[in-house]
Amino acid sequence: MLQTIRDNSQGIIAKVIVGLIALTFALWGVESLVGLGSKEKAPASVNGEEISAQELFRGVELQRRQILSQMGEAADPTQIDENLLRRMVLEDLIERTLLTQSAAKQGLYLSEEMLDQLIVMTPQFQIDGRFDRNQFEAVLRGAGFTPLMYRELLRMETLIEQEQAAYALSSFVTPSEVERLVALDQQTRDFAFVRFPLLPEMNRVAVSDDEIQALYETRAAQLQAPEKVILEYLLLERDQFVDPDAVSDEEVERLWQQMVAEFQSEEERSASHILIEINSERDALAALAQIQSLHLELEAGASFEDLAREFSDDPGSSAAGGSIGFVTQEMLVGPFADTLFSLEPGQVSTPVETEFGYHLIRLDEVRAMAPPSLAEVAFDLRMEVAERDAERRYVEEIERLADLTFSAADLSLPAEELGIEVQTSEAIARDGTGDPLGRHARVLEAAFSQDVLRERLNSAPIELNRHTTLVVRVKEHLPARALSFTEVRQELEMELLTEKARAQLNTRIQDWKEALRQGQSLEDLTQEYSWTALQGANRGAADVPTDIRNHVFALQLPAEGAAFSQLALADGSQVLVRLEAIHENATELTAEEMRLMQSILGSNQGQQEYQARLQSLRDAARIERN
């Protein structure tokens, strides 16, 4: 079980490192600087457990940062659809809450010692195959975590992975099912197809002004230009206050001295261990007897490294002679930690019992944490101070923005006081279309509120993300109105042309299909198109469009002759298919191939069962969205 958890956790850890983490467990930190101090109604609850506005806000902010990071240097926050992002994050939070509730009900548990093992044996936290605390903390800092936050994330994600693994490992597929699936997979078919695009057919049809006018009159009630607003706004961004040049060298050196003092108070210990697990094949007494025997061999002069390589049940360290690298006391808990930090260098412990089994622990080396030089960290420290000062200045300017705009008749005087420009948006509809600002749910809510839209007041400060705040004001209100015939004529004409062309093309192909069944050739019917023929094509044939290939492999042959079928594609074109032969090419699998296929298909089936389980949790849950 431990190895299963370790294997699964590598995927979890990788997700954390690259930012593809489950949002619900990454939502820690200080309260939002603006707008989240009030008791806002929870955006959702799951079986009575609330998902708070703070969780949702932090989740959206985290996901936004990940998206912008993936965009690279060309990142543009305005390209993110805030409304869609918010809905996606909320649904993810709901799903994760359901899964953690399910894990808790099933009594799934992960101890502190097991967490320690997972962390210490994580390759991303190692240097030259050994755990390195500096590497560990650097990786976490890059992902925006503290060690405690990461432990909780790893714990909860592993619990969910345990349940997923249970489904994957418990599902199975019989040999006859494998043989049937392999036969279908290796089946090939002889067929031909011809594609009839819609555009040439549209050139063969016409619509009159009367038809367009009639459609307009029928649709008049739906042909509406939505209500829109054009906004003026003042924008504050934290980054505009970041000024590294304003940070003194004295302040940088003071922070470095603090860092040096902190390093001097800590030490790291390099350790090796031999683990004898308690499992289904070895009970506690047998494990204790074996570890005591190994301890006697060590006292007699045997090599610790050789014994670890031969007997240790820890696959992550046995190949390295039992070495787990350097760790700090805060990284370990329980008997393992207590024992390790009571040893002298070179000393080997007596057998130590943990939930994994019995250990022999050797302290290899003790070293003080070596602080970096001032030159190595000066830039980072200077930026840290600059960003901290910018954060303070940003909050102060938000307060000024709120005070100045609260009673101002417009935004011109506040802009002058703050030294920023009044900006103007494009028109924004109630559904958020138009200017990119409309993608932010809070901007939409404020822009169409009674105070801002009807009373023409300035909005309260709106936080787009942790580092961006704005105040909006309606510059122009564009009420909903009926679209004129002239505005929609071209669109309606195209709709009618498309409808007529599809109907005409469909009728012609149906007639041709019947004629082909009666024995005529395509050349007898049209000189404009010809068959594309394939012999022995399989399900992965790259030279056949996916929709056509899937359609062909769903057809059955009649008792005699070919099968003819018709398929409509998403672009409006039609495809006529002629299936001529089906070839069964199944090969007998070796025992190893059969085991591999059963494992793969069983895992896939387990994933499907797990998704069904998740859907059943959703169906049975009391989910309220506000």
VOGU-3710 file (C-alpha; in Angstrom, 3 decimals, decimal comma):
1> mlqtirdnsq> 0,000/0,000/0,000  2,834/2,385/0,852  4,400/1,914/-2,559  1,019/2,466/-4,239  0,623/5,719/-2,356  4,168/6,731/-3,247  3,608/5,979/-6,929  0,360/7,898/-7,007  1,824/10,781/-5,061  4,426/11,433/-7,737
11> giiakvivgl> 1,608/12,549/-10,015  0,216/14,732/-7,264  3,575/16,306/-6,521  4,221/16,963/-10,186  0,888/18,751/-10,401  1,877/20,960/-7,512  5,259/21,772/-8,990  3,885/22,865/-12,360  0,859/24,558/-10,891  -1,730/22,016/-12,033
21> ialtfalwgv> -3,028/21,424/-8,528  -6,482/20,839/-7,152  -7,676/24,297/-6,230  -9,623/23,456/-3,148  -6,478/22,597/-1,186  -4,411/25,545/-2,337  -6,659/28,205/-0,907  -4,776/29,453/2,147  -3,266/32,815/2,958  -4,133/36,193/4,349
31> eslvglgske> -7,519/37,769/3,813  -7,929/39,750/0,635  -6,768/43,311/1,005  -10,017/44,753/-0,276  -13,596/43,585/-0,472  -13,419/40,285/1,436  -13,602/41,539/4,970  -17,377/41,518/5,127  -19,492/38,445/5,772  -20,341/37,774/2,166
41> kapasvngee> -22,832/35,007/1,434  -21,142/31,725/0,599  -21,224/31,162/-3,175  -22,022/27,471/-2,655  -22,533/24,779/-0,048  -22,155/21,003/-0,299  -24,190/18,914/2,134  -24,250/21,886/4,475  -20,493/22,537/4,236  -19,965/26,021/2,883
51> isaqelfrgv> -17,500/27,027/0,201  -16,676/30,543/1,287  -16,347/33,625/-0,876  -12,722/33,811/0,296  -12,021/30,284/-0,957  -13,590/31,047/-4,315  -11,735/34,352/-4,628  -8,389/32,735/-3,821  -9,115/29,855/-6,163  -9,910/32,210/-9,022
61> elqrrqilsq> -6,785/34,235/-8,264  -4,608/31,112/-8,187  -6,049/29,789/-11,434  -5,645/33,196/-13,057  -1,961/33,284/-12,075  -1,466/29,817/-13,523  -3,111/30,819/-16,811  -1,042/33,995/-17,064  2,111/32,029/-16,262  1,349/29,607/-19,090
71> mgeaadptqi> 0,834/32,557/-21,454  4,428/33,637/-20,808  5,684/37,078/-21,736  2,631/37,721/-23,914  0,286/37,279/-20,939  -2,753/39,560/-21,148  -5,133/39,450/-18,141  -7,909/40,993/-20,235  -8,033/37,830/-22,365  -9,294/35,784/-19,409
81> denllrrmvl> -13,067/35,324/-19,227  -13,601/36,016/-15,530  -17,188/34,770/-15,485  -16,229/31,451/-17,056  -13,172/31,183/-14,805  -15,292/31,749/-11,709  -17,807/29,074/-12,730  -15,055/26,550/-13,464  -13,302/27,152/-10,140  -16,565/26,920/-8,215
91> edliertllt> -17,425/23,576/-9,835  -13,924/22,304/-9,031  -14,336/23,347/-5,396  -17,695/21,587/-5,241  -16,183/18,398/-6,665  -13,211/18,455/-4,293  -15,487/19,044/-1,316  -17,575/16,020/-2,321  -14,444/13,881/-2,632  -12,991/14,912/0,732
101> qsaakqglyl> -16,340/14,298/2,409  -16,440/10,845/0,814  -12,879/10,061/1,935  -13,711/11,113/5,498  -16,829/8,905/5,577  -14,778/5,913/4,442  -12,227/6,482/7,187  -9,300/7,032/4,836  -6,275/8,220/6,791  -2,714/9,343/6,158
111> seemldqliv> -0,331/9,641/9,097  2,352/12,257/9,675  5,075/9,624/9,277  3,740/8,553/5,898  3,656/12,193/4,801  7,279/12,550/5,892  8,255/9,547/3,806  6,440/10,861/0,742  8,102/14,264/1,031  11,619/13,006/1,744
121> mtpqfqidgr> 11,497/10,555/-1,155  10,149/13,067/-3,693  12,709/13,496/-6,535  11,848/17,192/-7,001  13,040/17,821/-3,442  16,325/15,932/-3,822  19,808/16,819/-4,989  22,016/13,935/-6,118  19,400/11,470/-4,892  19,162/12,894/-1,371
131> fdrnqfeavl> 16,527/15,081/0,208  17,693/18,690/0,407  15,800/21,132/2,577  16,911/24,202/0,614  15,658/22,573/-2,581  12,401/21,631/-0,847  11,753/25,173/0,336  12,797/26,712/-2,990  10,366/24,520/-4,917  7,549/25,327/-2,499
141> rgagftplmy> 8,277/29,047/-2,641  8,107/28,902/-6,409  4,666/27,289/-6,170  3,491/29,739/-3,489  3,380/27,302/-0,545  4,711/27,057/2,966  5,770/23,590/4,207  2,615/23,335/6,340  0,363/24,280/3,425  2,088/21,723/1,237
151> rellrmetli> 1,701/18,971/3,832  -2,041/19,585/4,023  -2,328/19,681/0,240  -0,375/16,433/-0,080  -2,401/14,763/2,673  -5,781/15,593/1,161  -4,772/14,940/-2,433  -3,312/11,567/-1,422  -6,543/10,609/0,347  -8,472/11,337/-2,833
161> eqeqaayals> -5,882/9,427/-4,878  -6,279/6,458/-2,516  -9,983/6,245/-3,354  -9,271/6,609/-7,070  -6,595/3,904/-6,849  -9,042/1,595/-5,071  -11,372/1,747/-8,061  -8,535/1,327/-10,566  -7,030/-1,655/-8,725  -10,322/-3,420/-7,996
171> sfvtpsever> -11,732/-3,344/-11,532  -10,953/-6,246/-13,841  -11,596/-7,368/-17,395  -11,969/-11,038/-18,354  -9,789/-12,648/-21,054  -12,823/-13,060/-23,328  -13,571/-9,341/-23,038  -9,950/-8,538/-23,894  -10,068/-10,832/-26,918  -13,277/-9,215/-28,146
181> lvaldqqtrd> -11,864/-5,702/-27,738  -8,584/-6,653/-29,412  -10,508/-8,170/-32,321  -12,491/-4,967/-32,750  -9,341/-2,872/-32,473  -7,488/-4,877/-35,115  -10,446/-5,042/-37,500  -9,943/-3,305/-40,870  -12,469/-2,202/-43,473  -12,628/-1,504/-47,198
191> fafvrfpllp> -14,726/1,559/-47,924  -15,062/4,667/-50,045  -16,499/8,079/-49,366  -17,284/11,285/-51,196  -17,704/14,647/-49,542  -20,173/17,237/-50,826  -19,356/20,734/-49,494  -22,205/23,106/-48,764  -20,811/26,232/-50,451  -21,318/25,108/-54,087
201> emnrvavsdd> -24,884/24,190/-53,203  -25,445/27,646/-51,721  -24,465/29,103/-55,091  -27,274/27,094/-56,687  -30,061/28,476/-54,477  -31,484/31,954/-53,996  -33,774/33,756/-51,568  -36,045/36,695/-52,271  -36,418/39,952/-50,367  -39,914/38,832/-49,412
211> eiqalyetra> -38,540/35,661/-47,781  -35,970/37,675/-45,824  -38,608/40,207/-44,760  -40,950/37,422/-43,659  -38,222/35,838/-41,517  -37,417/39,250/-40,019  -41,048/39,801/-39,045  -41,231/36,323/-37,531  -38,058/36,922/-35,505  -38,621/40,597/-34,684
221> aqlqapekvi> -39,195/39,979/-30,984  -35,879/38,111/-30,682  -33,811/40,428/-32,875  -32,744/42,831/-30,158  -29,570/44,802/-29,521  -28,861/44,156/-25,824  -28,645/46,863/-23,204  -25,069/48,160/-22,938  -22,982/50,649/-20,994  -19,808/52,529/-21,817
231> leylllerdq> -17,689/52,957/-18,707  -15,107/55,410/-17,489  -12,749/53,974/-14,915  -9,691/54,607/-12,766  -7,260/51,699/-12,533  -4,737/51,025/-9,765  -2,159/48,242/-10,084  0,231/47,235/-7,351  3,112/46,837/-9,803  3,037/50,553/-10,611
241> fvdpdavsde> 4,325/51,182/-7,084  7,224/48,673/-7,176  10,460/50,689/-7,041  13,595/48,633/-6,223  15,811/51,711/-6,582  14,089/53,267/-3,563  15,287/50,441/-1,283  18,483/51,351/0,553  21,555/49,131/0,703  21,348/49,359/4,506
251> everlwqqmv> 17,875/47,798/4,503  19,035/44,979/2,239  21,997/44,227/4,505  19,784/44,310/7,612  17,506/41,666/6,121  20,493/39,569/5,124  21,817/39,693/8,700  18,431/38,433/9,919  18,641/35,593/7,423  22,126/34,663/8,618
261> aefqseeers> 20,917/34,585/12,225  18,028/32,288/11,319  20,339/29,897/9,484  22,682/29,709/12,474  19,844/28,492/14,705  19,040/25,495/12,482  20,806/22,271/11,646  20,337/19,475/9,163  20,952/15,784/9,716  21,864/13,275/7,054
271> ashilieins> 20,473/9,835/7,853  20,247/6,302/6,523  17,779/3,622/7,527  16,811/0,010/6,988  13,073/-0,710/6,940  11,478/-4,112/7,505  7,795/-3,730/6,669  4,873/-5,344/8,444  2,620/-6,645/5,703  0,410/-9,545/4,646
281> erdalaalaq> 3,454/-11,780/4,214  5,282/-10,747/7,417  3,594/-10,085/10,764  4,946/-7,823/13,514  6,832/-10,606/15,323  8,550/-11,771/12,146  9,492/-8,188/11,218  10,891/-7,548/14,705  12,898/-10,761/14,618  14,445/-9,849/11,254
291> iqslhlelea> 15,338/-6,272/12,281  16,944/-7,566/15,506  18,956/-10,041/13,459  20,160/-7,231/11,194  21,070/-5,145/14,252  23,229/-7,984/15,546  24,969/-8,217/12,162  25,741/-4,485/12,296  27,192/-4,830/15,783  29,349/-7,645/14,428
301> gasfedlare> 30,778/-5,310/11,785  28,514/-5,808/8,763  28,161/-2,928/6,291  25,038/-0,832/6,875  24,877/0,028/3,172  25,115/-3,604/2,063  22,386/-4,706/4,464  20,139/-1,827/3,357  20,555/-2,734/-0,309  19,784/-6,400/0,370
311> fsddpgssaa> 17,059/-6,271/3,019  15,441/-2,815/3,274  11,810/-2,646/2,123  12,030/1,064/1,330  12,451/1,157/-2,479  13,225/4,859/-2,407  16,391/4,541/-0,320  17,543/0,913/-0,407  19,424/1,323/-3,700  21,343/4,231/-2,127
321> ggsigfvtqe> 22,422/2,127/0,828  19,507/3,382/2,916  20,411/7,071/2,605  17,529/9,568/2,818  19,757/12,646/2,617  19,624/15,729/4,818  16,452/16,527/6,766  15,473/18,987/9,486  13,540/18,154/12,628  10,433/19,946/11,372
331> mlvgpfadtl> 10,356/17,628/8,374  9,897/14,500/10,490  7,577/13,534/13,318  7,046/10,592/15,636  9,515/7,924/16,750  11,661/8,232/13,625  12,322/11,937/14,256  12,794/11,510/18,005  15,342/8,773/17,467  17,276/10,465/14,669
341> fslepgqvst> 17,720/13,699/16,605  18,916/11,849/19,701  21,772/10,053/17,915  25,427/11,023/17,624  27,133/10,992/14,192  27,874/7,413/13,140  25,598/5,915/15,800  22,996/3,292/14,803  19,738/3,080/16,729  18,129/0,024/18,226
351> pvetefgyhl> 14,990/-1,128/16,355  12,422/1,674/16,065  8,765/0,868/15,400  6,628/3,099/13,153  3,435/2,422/11,235  5,559/1,192/8,315  7,318/-1,490/10,322  10,692/-1,568/12,092  13,688/0,654/11,313  17,367/0,773/12,080
361> irldevrama> 18,427/4,422/11,828  21,977/5,712/11,436  22,964/9,359/11,811  25,522/10,043/9,082  26,272/13,752/9,398  25,193/16,921/11,198  25,687/20,296/9,580  24,611/23,830/10,258  22,500/25,469/7,609  24,888/27,504/5,460
371> ppslaevafd> 23,481/30,978/4,757  23,836/32,457/1,265  26,169/35,395/0,741  24,848/38,937/0,536  25,676/39,043/-3,167  23,634/35,901/-3,794  20,439/37,234/-2,233  20,744/41,024/-2,558  18,513/41,270/-5,622  15,816/39,034/-4,110
381> lrmevaerda> 15,882/40,910/-0,812  15,705/44,263/-2,585  12,705/43,090/-4,605  11,106/41,656/-1,470  11,299/45,041/0,234  10,162/46,860/-2,908  7,149/44,581/-3,275  6,309/44,872/0,421  6,472/48,650/0,192  4,426/48,548/-3,014
391> erryveeier> 1,804/46,430/-1,243  1,547/49,003/1,532  1,426/51,899/-0,914  -1,141/50,055/-3,028  -3,459/49,602/-0,035  -3,040/53,262/0,892  -3,857/54,362/-2,651  -6,939/52,134/-2,708  -8,137/53,880/0,437  -7,481/57,247/-1,195
401> ladltfsaad> -9,270/56,080/-4,337  -12,298/55,084/-2,268  -12,335/58,372/-0,356  -11,846/60,589/-3,409  -14,439/58,861/-5,595  -17,116/58,368/-2,940  -18,695/61,784/-3,325  -17,030/63,051/-6,513  -19,328/64,136/-9,341  -17,110/62,321/-11,857
411> lslpaeelgi> -13,636/60,769/-12,038  -11,619/63,731/-13,271  -10,670/65,248/-9,898  -9,826/61,879/-8,257  -7,679/61,057/-11,292  -5,818/64,345/-10,928  -5,244/63,778/-7,201  -3,985/60,233/-7,766  -1,887/61,097/-10,807  -3,577/58,566/-13,089
421> evqtseaiar> -5,676/58,821/-16,247  -9,402/58,328/-16,698  -9,811/55,415/-19,111  -12,858/54,600/-21,244  -14,160/51,161/-22,157  -15,914/49,923/-25,250  -19,618/49,122/-24,902  -20,351/46,249/-22,487  -23,556/44,184/-22,537  -25,177/42,618/-19,489
431> dgtgdplgrh> -23,850/39,210/-20,525  -20,277/40,543/-20,448  -19,722/40,672/-24,201  -17,930/43,662/-25,647  -15,034/45,253/-23,801  -12,740/42,787/-21,924  -13,712/44,474/-18,646  -17,076/42,770/-19,041  -15,440/39,417/-18,349  -15,114/40,396/-14,694
441> arvleaafsq> -18,283/39,470/-12,797  -17,756/42,201/-10,197  -17,404/44,878/-12,857  -20,640/43,739/-14,507  -22,463/43,657/-11,197  -21,344/47,190/-10,351  -21,874/48,655/-13,833  -25,516/47,558/-13,987  -26,314/48,249/-10,330  -28,954/50,777/-9,270
451> dvlrerlnsa> -26,389/53,215/-7,845  -24,017/53,223/-10,812  -26,451/52,792/-13,718  -29,520/54,678/-12,512  -28,101/57,132/-9,973  -24,911/57,681/-12,016  -22,698/57,389/-8,935  -19,113/56,180/-8,912  -18,764/52,542/-7,894  -16,966/51,365/-4,799
461> pielnrhttl> -13,444/50,024/-5,490  -13,653/46,724/-7,393  -10,830/44,229/-6,939  -10,123/42,382/-10,186  -7,375/40,361/-8,518  -5,008/40,746/-5,575  -2,990/43,409/-7,356  -5,531/45,264/-9,506  -8,384/47,524/-8,363  -10,593/49,968/-10,231
471> vvrvkehlpa> -13,553/52,311/-9,798  -16,079/52,556/-12,640  -18,639/55,106/-13,692  -21,247/54,930/-16,451  -20,321/57,346/-19,206  -23,144/56,326/-21,535  -26,138/54,018/-21,215  -27,348/52,290/-24,375  -30,833/50,809/-23,741  -31,927/47,598/-25,417
481> ralsftevrq> -33,584/48,189/-28,770  -35,017/46,343/-31,733  -32,527/45,731/-34,522  -33,569/47,254/-37,841  -34,112/45,155/-40,952  -31,023/46,731/-42,523  -28,833/45,670/-39,562  -29,803/42,000/-39,746  -30,660/41,544/-43,431  -27,341/39,959/-44,394
491> elemelltek> -27,402/37,574/-41,422  -30,982/36,459/-42,180  -30,211/36,039/-45,876  -27,247/33,801/-45,060  -29,401/31,740/-42,695  -32,046/31,185/-45,385  -29,460/30,345/-48,041  -27,806/27,810/-45,726  -31,129/26,213/-44,828  -32,194/25,880/-48,470
501> araqlntriq> -28,795/24,567/-49,562  -28,714/21,905/-46,831  -32,215/20,713/-47,669  -31,478/20,582/-51,401  -28,141/18,816/-50,905  -29,671/16,323/-48,488  -32,454/15,461/-50,938  -30,019/14,997/-53,826  -27,726/12,702/-51,819  -30,653/10,603/-50,614
511> dwkealrqgq> -31,713/10,142/-54,230  -28,156/9,224/-55,238  -27,842/6,799/-52,332  -30,965/4,943/-53,474  -29,711/4,911/-57,063  -26,368/3,464/-55,903  -28,204/0,716/-54,053  -29,962/-0,115/-57,313  -26,617/-0,626/-59,011  -25,855/2,699/-60,678
521> sledltqeys> -22,350/4,174/-60,414  -21,468/7,567/-58,979  -20,142/8,549/-62,403  -23,629/7,959/-63,810  -25,020/10,436/-61,279  -22,452/13,235/-61,240  -19,238/14,216/-63,007  -18,374/16,771/-60,333  -17,398/14,364/-57,538  -15,615/11,007/-57,233
531> wtalqganrg> -15,022/8,368/-54,573  -12,038/8,360/-52,222  -11,374/4,627/-51,758  -9,457/2,920/-48,923  -8,497/-0,732/-48,584  -7,757/-2,324/-45,200  -8,131/0,922/-43,241  -7,986/0,550/-39,463  -9,585/2,612/-36,706  -6,565/4,885/-36,506
541> aadvptdirn> -6,309/5,687/-40,208  -4,864/9,198/-40,242  -5,853/9,943/-43,849  -9,579/9,758/-43,036  -11,348/12,518/-41,072  -12,284/11,314/-37,586  -16,045/11,821/-37,995  -16,081/9,791/-41,214  -13,847/7,047/-39,800  -16,014/6,657/-36,683
551> hvfalqlpae> -19,143/6,519/-38,838  -17,681/3,828/-41,096  -16,687/1,597/-38,172  -20,219/1,841/-36,755  -21,810/0,465/-39,945  -22,868/-3,131/-40,543  -22,686/-4,920/-43,889  -25,915/-6,251/-45,396  -26,201/-9,934/-46,302  -25,267/-9,073/-49,878
561> gaafsqlala> -23,535/-6,134/-51,519  -22,212/-2,918/-50,024  -23,679/-0,710/-47,311  -24,419/2,920/-48,188  -24,800/5,615/-45,569  -25,005/9,377/-45,289  -23,294/11,633/-42,743  -23,723/15,360/-42,031  -20,573/17,160/-40,851  -20,401/20,141/-38,526
571> dgsqvlvrle> -19,432/22,526/-41,350  -22,680/21,745/-43,194  -21,169/19,447/-45,785  -22,581/15,968/-46,437  -20,659/12,706/-46,841  -21,798/9,638/-48,744  -20,136/6,404/-47,551  -19,884/2,987/-49,236  -18,761/0,119/-46,962  -17,559/-2,835/-49,045
581> aihenatelt> -15,871/-5,338/-46,695  -14,968/-6,020/-43,064  -11,761/-7,957/-42,285  -11,226/-9,693/-38,935  -7,497/-9,699/-38,170  -7,371/-10,650/-34,493  -4,083/-12,192/-33,362  -3,686/-14,421/-30,330  -2,144/-12,601/-27,381  0,740/-13,973/-25,353
591> aeemrlmqsi> 0,191/-14,445/-21,635  2,211/-11,293/-20,920  0,249/-9,269/-23,499  -3,014/-10,547/-22,026  -1,951/-9,485/-18,504  -0,916/-6,061/-19,785  -4,182/-5,537/-21,663  -6,224/-6,681/-18,664  -4,331/-4,198/-16,494  -4,824/-1,286/-18,912
601> lgsnqgqqey> -8,473/-2,017/-19,629  -9,192/-2,712/-15,970  -7,651/0,620/-15,019  -9,731/2,408/-17,665  -12,848/0,664/-16,435  -11,949/1,653/-12,882  -11,691/5,277/-13,950  -15,123/5,072/-15,551  -16,528/3,522/-12,380  -14,873/6,254/-10,333
611> qarlqslrda> -16,436/8,940/-12,522  -19,786/7,215/-12,078  -19,158/7,237/-8,327  -18,406/10,956/-8,476  -21,607/11,570/-10,420  -23,572/9,576/-7,847  -22,061/11,738/-5,107  -23,210/14,808/-7,019  -26,683/13,376/-7,550  -27,092/12,498/-3,871
621> ariern> -25,558/15,704/-2,515  -27,345/18,844/-1,431  -25,516/21,387/-3,565  -26,614/24,992/-3,354  -25,151/27,663/-5,612  -25,775/31,290/-4,679
//
